[in-house]
Amino acid sequence: MRVFIVLFLLCLFGFGVAVMRIEINRSGRTISQLQNEVEIKEARNQYLQLEISRLSSPENITRLAREKLGLVPAKPHEIIVLDDK
């Protein structure tokens, strides 16, 4: 009877170890997938930051104003400054 109890406990322990290994492997895969997602999102964020810098540059804004809106810089003799008095 004692042998069966020891065998049962050993089987139970082995089953527990197997379940733990399966969970560790599953967690490892999940962590790996999440790390890949983070890397992709960081690369996308870096690209978007560069796009923001490029699009908000004064040269680009001037070019877009000229091409899309037909605006041109004012010549110095066309500028009139009004006082707030």
N, CA and C atoms as an extended XYZ file, in Angstrom:
255
Properties=species:S:1:pos:R:3:atomname:S:1:resname:S:1:resid:I:1 pbc="F F F"
N         0.826       -1.196        0.000 N   MET     1
C         0.000        0.000        0.000 CA  MET     1
C         0.866        1.255        0.000 C   MET     1
N         1.920        1.231        0.776 N   ARG     2
C         2.819        2.362        0.854 CA  ARG     2
C         3.486        2.637       -0.496 C   ARG     2
N         3.800        1.608       -1.221 N   VAL     3
C         4.432        1.726       -2.536 CA  VAL     3
C         3.470        2.446       -3.491 C   VAL     3
N         2.193        2.108       -3.434 N   PHE     4
C         1.207        2.750       -4.307 CA  PHE     4
C         1.063        4.238       -3.980 C   PHE     4
N         1.111        4.560       -2.718 N   ILE     5
C         1.011        5.965       -2.317 CA  ILE     5
C         2.226        6.741       -2.813 C   ILE     5
N         3.416        6.166       -2.650 N   VAL     6
C         4.643        6.818       -3.119 CA  VAL     6
C         4.597        6.961       -4.637 C   VAL     6
N         4.163        5.907       -5.326 N   LEU     7
C         4.055        5.948       -6.788 CA  LEU     7
C         3.045        7.006       -7.217 C   LEU     7
N         1.924        7.068       -6.522 N   PHE     8
C         0.903        8.066       -6.839 CA  PHE     8
C         1.444        9.479       -6.648 C   PHE     8
N         2.166        9.691       -5.550 N   LEU     9
C         2.746       11.008       -5.288 CA  LEU     9
C         3.804       11.365       -6.329 C   LEU     9
N         4.608       10.388       -6.747 N   LEU    10
C         5.606       10.629       -7.783 CA  LEU    10
C         4.933       10.980       -9.117 C   LEU    10
N         3.868       10.262       -9.446 N   CYS    11
C         3.125       10.565      -10.677 CA  CYS    11
C         2.502       11.958      -10.595 C   CYS    11
N         1.949       12.279       -9.460 N   LEU    12
C         1.364       13.599       -9.258 CA  LEU    12
C         2.426       14.687       -9.387 C   LEU    12
N         3.593       14.449       -8.809 N   PHE    13
C         4.694       15.397       -8.906 CA  PHE    13
C         5.145       15.540      -10.368 C   PHE    13
N         5.284       14.428      -11.075 N   GLY    14
C         5.671       14.454      -12.494 CA  GLY    14
C         4.654       15.203      -13.337 C   GLY    14
N         3.388       14.983      -13.065 N   PHE    15
C         2.337       15.693      -13.786 CA  PHE    15
C         2.428       17.194      -13.517 C   PHE    15
N         2.665       17.545      -12.268 N   GLY    16
C         2.814       18.959      -11.909 CA  GLY    16
C         3.997       19.603      -12.627 C   GLY    16
N         5.106       18.878      -12.694 N   VAL    17
C         6.293       19.391      -13.394 CA  VAL    17
C         5.980       19.572      -14.880 C   VAL    17
N         5.284       18.609      -15.477 N   ALA    18
C         4.940       18.704      -16.901 CA  ALA    18
C         4.029       19.904      -17.159 C   ALA    18
N         3.050       20.101      -16.309 N   VAL    19
C         2.142       21.234      -16.467 CA  VAL    19
C         2.909       22.547      -16.336 C   VAL    19
N         3.820       22.621      -15.390 N   MET    20
C         4.613       23.835      -15.200 CA  MET    20
C         5.474       24.123      -16.428 C   MET    20
N         6.084       23.080      -17.007 N   ARG    21
C         6.911       23.270      -18.207 CA  ARG    21
C         6.068       23.784      -19.372 C   ARG    21
N         4.881       23.228      -19.527 N   ILE    22
C         3.989       23.671      -20.600 CA  ILE    22
C         3.624       25.136      -20.412 C   ILE    22
N         3.305       25.530      -19.202 N   GLU    23
C         2.960       26.919      -18.917 CA  GLU    23
C         4.149       27.855      -19.119 C   GLU    23
N         5.336       27.409      -18.741 N   ILE    24
C         6.539       28.227      -18.940 CA  ILE    24
C         6.791       28.423      -20.431 C   ILE    24
N         6.661       27.367      -21.221 N   ASN    25
C         6.845       27.481      -22.672 CA  ASN    25
C         5.806       28.415      -23.279 C   ASN    25
N         4.566       28.272      -22.855 N   ARG    26
C         3.496       29.133      -23.374 CA  ARG    26
C         3.771       30.591      -23.006 C   ARG    26
N         4.189       30.817      -21.784 N   SER    27
C         4.499       32.187      -21.352 CA  SER    27
C         5.673       32.749      -22.136 C   SER    27
N         6.668       31.917      -22.406 N   GLY    28
C         7.824       32.352      -23.187 CA  GLY    28
C         7.420       32.771      -24.593 C   GLY    28
N         6.531       31.997      -25.217 N   ARG    29
C         6.064       32.356      -26.559 CA  ARG    29
C         5.286       33.664      -26.526 C   ARG    29
N         4.448       33.823      -25.514 N   THR    30
C         3.669       35.057      -25.392 CA  THR    30
C         4.588       36.257      -25.205 C   THR    30
N         5.588       36.115      -24.357 N   ILE    31
C         6.543       37.204      -24.124 CA  ILE    31
C         7.275       37.535      -25.414 C   ILE    31
N         7.680       36.521      -26.157 N   SER    32
C         8.381       36.741      -27.422 CA  SER    32
C         7.498       37.487      -28.421 C   SER    32
N         6.238       37.101      -28.513 N   GLN    33
C         5.310       37.780      -29.418 CA  GLN    33
C         5.113       39.233      -29.005 C   GLN    33
N         4.977       39.469      -27.712 N   LEU    34
C         4.791       40.835      -27.223 CA  LEU    34
C         6.033       41.685      -27.464 C   LEU    34
N         7.221       41.097      -27.306 N   GLN    35
C         8.447       41.833      -27.584 CA  GLN    35
C         8.525       42.209      -29.061 C   GLN    35
N         8.122       41.299      -29.940 N   ASN    36
C         8.101       41.606      -31.373 CA  ASN    36
C         7.137       42.743      -31.668 C   ASN    36
N         5.966       42.712      -31.051 N   GLU    37
C         4.991       43.788      -31.250 CA  GLU    37
C         5.546       45.129      -30.770 C   GLU    37
N         6.223       45.124      -29.633 N   VAL    38
C         6.805       46.355      -29.098 CA  VAL    38
C         7.861       46.894      -30.061 C   VAL    38
N         8.710       46.017      -30.596 N   GLU    39
C         9.737       46.453      -31.542 CA  GLU    39
C         9.105       47.056      -32.796 C   GLU    39
N         8.050       46.425      -33.302 N   ILE    40
C         7.362       46.940      -34.490 CA  ILE    40
C         6.750       48.302      -34.198 C   ILE    40
N         6.099       48.431      -33.048 N   LYS    41
C         5.464       49.703      -32.696 CA  LYS    41
C         6.507       50.791      -32.441 C   LYS    41
N         7.645       50.439      -31.863 N   GLU    42
C         8.703       51.424      -31.651 CA  GLU    42
C         9.272       51.902      -32.989 C   GLU    42
N         9.457       50.974      -33.930 N   ALA    43
C         9.954       51.359      -35.254 CA  ALA    43
C         8.942       52.259      -35.962 C   ALA    43
N         7.669       51.926      -35.857 N   ARG    44
C         6.617       52.743      -36.474 CA  ARG    44
C         6.588       54.132      -35.827 C   ARG    44
N         6.724       54.180      -34.513 N   ASN    45
C         6.726       55.451      -33.796 CA  ASN    45
C         7.917       56.308      -34.231 C   ASN    45
N         9.070       55.685      -34.380 N   GLN    46
C        10.253       56.422      -34.823 CA  GLN    46
C        10.029       56.979      -36.235 C   GLN    46
N         9.446       56.172      -37.107 N   TYR    47
C         9.149       56.632      -38.464 CA  TYR    47
C         8.185       57.824      -38.423 C   TYR    47
N         7.145       57.725      -37.608 N   LEU    48
C         6.167       58.812      -37.528 CA  LEU    48
C         6.779       60.085      -36.936 C   LEU    48
N         7.682       59.931      -35.981 N   GLN    49
C         8.367       61.111      -35.428 CA  GLN    49
C         9.201       61.804      -36.507 C   GLN    49
N         9.867       61.000      -37.337 N   LEU    50
C        10.637       61.580      -38.441 CA  LEU    50
C         9.722       62.283      -39.442 C   LEU    50
N         8.562       61.695      -39.711 N   GLU    51
C         7.595       62.319      -40.617 CA  GLU    51
C         7.100       63.646      -40.048 C   GLU    51
N         6.831       63.674      -38.751 N   ILE    52
C         6.393       64.923      -38.116 CA  ILE    52
C         7.473       65.982      -38.264 C   ILE    52
N         8.721       65.608      -38.017 N   SER    53
C         9.825       66.570      -38.153 CA  SER    53
C         9.945       67.063      -39.591 C   SER    53
N         9.828       66.149      -40.524 N   ARG    54
C         9.959       66.522      -41.930 CA  ARG    54
C         8.817       67.431      -42.369 C   ARG    54
N         7.588       67.055      -42.006 N   LEU    55
C         6.429       67.822      -42.450 CA  LEU    55
C         6.296       69.167      -41.757 C   LEU    55
N         6.828       69.296      -40.553 N   SER    56
C         6.688       70.555      -39.835 CA  SER    56
C         7.871       71.492      -40.051 C   SER    56
N         8.798       71.120      -40.917 N   SER    57
C         9.937       72.002      -41.185 CA  SER    57
C         9.452       73.252      -41.920 C   SER    57
N        10.070       74.397      -41.664 N   PRO    58
C         9.649       75.640      -42.328 CA  PRO    58
C         9.694       75.538      -43.855 C   PRO    58
N        10.699       74.858      -44.379 N   GLU    59
C        10.807       74.721      -45.831 CA  GLU    59
C         9.613       73.975      -46.403 C   GLU    59
N         9.212       72.912      -45.731 N   ASN    60
C         8.083       72.110      -46.210 CA  ASN    60
C         6.776       72.899      -46.113 C   ASN    60
N         6.601       73.635      -45.022 N   ILE    61
C         5.374       74.430      -44.856 CA  ILE    61
C         5.316       75.514      -45.932 C   ILE    61
N         6.440       76.155      -46.204 N   THR    62
C         6.481       77.169      -47.249 CA  THR    62
C         6.157       76.556      -48.614 C   THR    62
N         6.730       75.417      -48.899 N   ARG    63
C         6.486       74.746      -50.178 CA  ARG    63
C         5.018       74.368      -50.325 C   ARG    63
N         4.431       73.787      -49.261 N   LEU    64
C         3.019       73.413      -49.317 CA  LEU    64
C         2.120       74.637      -49.473 C   LEU    64
N         2.447       75.719      -48.783 N   ALA    65
C         1.645       76.947      -48.892 CA  ALA    65
C         1.701       77.486      -50.318 C   ALA    65
N         2.875       77.406      -50.930 N   ARG    66
C         3.030       77.894      -52.295 CA  ARG    66
C         2.304       76.977      -53.288 C   ARG    66
N         2.500       75.657      -53.165 N   GLU    67
C         1.941       74.709      -54.130 CA  GLU    67
C         0.433       74.514      -53.970 C   GLU    67
N        -0.034       74.346      -52.761 N   LYS    68
C        -1.447       73.998      -52.549 CA  LYS    68
C        -2.357       75.205      -52.374 C   LYS    68
N        -1.812       76.266      -51.793 N   LEU    69
C        -2.646       77.433      -51.503 CA  LEU    69
C        -2.320       78.635      -52.372 C   LEU    69
N        -1.242       78.564      -53.121 N   GLY    70
C        -0.860       79.680      -53.974 CA  GLY    70
C        -0.288       80.856      -53.213 C   GLY    70
N         0.140       80.626      -51.977 N   LEU    71
C         0.695       81.715      -51.173 CA  LEU    71
C         2.165       81.920      -51.509 C   LEU    71
N         2.596       83.159      -51.456 N   VAL    72
C         4.007       83.491      -51.668 CA  VAL    72
C         4.439       84.404      -50.529 C   VAL    72
N         5.726       84.398      -50.197 N   PRO    73
C         6.191       85.295      -49.131 CA  PRO    73
C         5.998       86.753      -49.543 C   PRO    73
N         5.658       87.579      -48.579 N   ALA    74
C         5.467       89.016      -48.845 CA  ALA    74
C         6.821       89.676      -49.026 C   ALA    74
N         6.851       90.621      -49.934 N   LYS    75
C         8.080       91.395      -50.145 CA  LYS    75
C         8.160       92.458      -49.052 C   LYS    75
N         9.363       92.856      -48.683 N   PRO    76
C         9.498       93.812      -47.576 CA  PRO    76
C         8.703       95.106      -47.784 C   PRO    76
N         8.597       95.616      -49.007 N   HIS    77
C         7.868       96.868      -49.225 CA  HIS    77
C         6.347       96.681      -49.162 C   HIS    77
N         5.879       95.428      -49.106 N   GLU    78
C         4.452       95.152      -49.019 CA  GLU    78
C         3.964       95.012      -47.571 C   GLU    78
N         4.869       95.027      -46.622 N   ILE    79
C         4.531       94.819      -45.219 CA  ILE    79
C         4.262       96.156      -44.549 C   ILE    79
N         3.119       96.273      -43.875 N   ILE    80
C         2.754       97.477      -43.132 CA  ILE    80
C         2.540       97.076      -41.684 C   ILE    80
N         3.218       97.727      -40.770 N   VAL    81
C         3.111       97.438      -39.337 CA  VAL    81
C         2.202       98.473      -38.711 C   VAL    81
N         1.142       98.035      -38.024 N   LEU    82
C         0.215       98.937      -37.353 CA  LEU    82
C         0.500       98.913      -35.866 C   LEU    82
N         0.492      100.073      -35.254 N   ASP    83
C         0.689      100.170      -33.802 CA  ASP    83
C        -0.617       99.873      -33.103 C   ASP    83
N        -0.541       99.340      -31.884 N   ASP    84
C        -1.731       99.021      -31.084 CA  ASP    84
C        -2.169      100.202      -30.210 C   ASP    84
N        -1.960      101.413      -30.589 N   LYS    85
C        -2.293      102.562      -29.740 CA  LYS    85
C        -3.654      103.069      -29.994 C   LYS    85
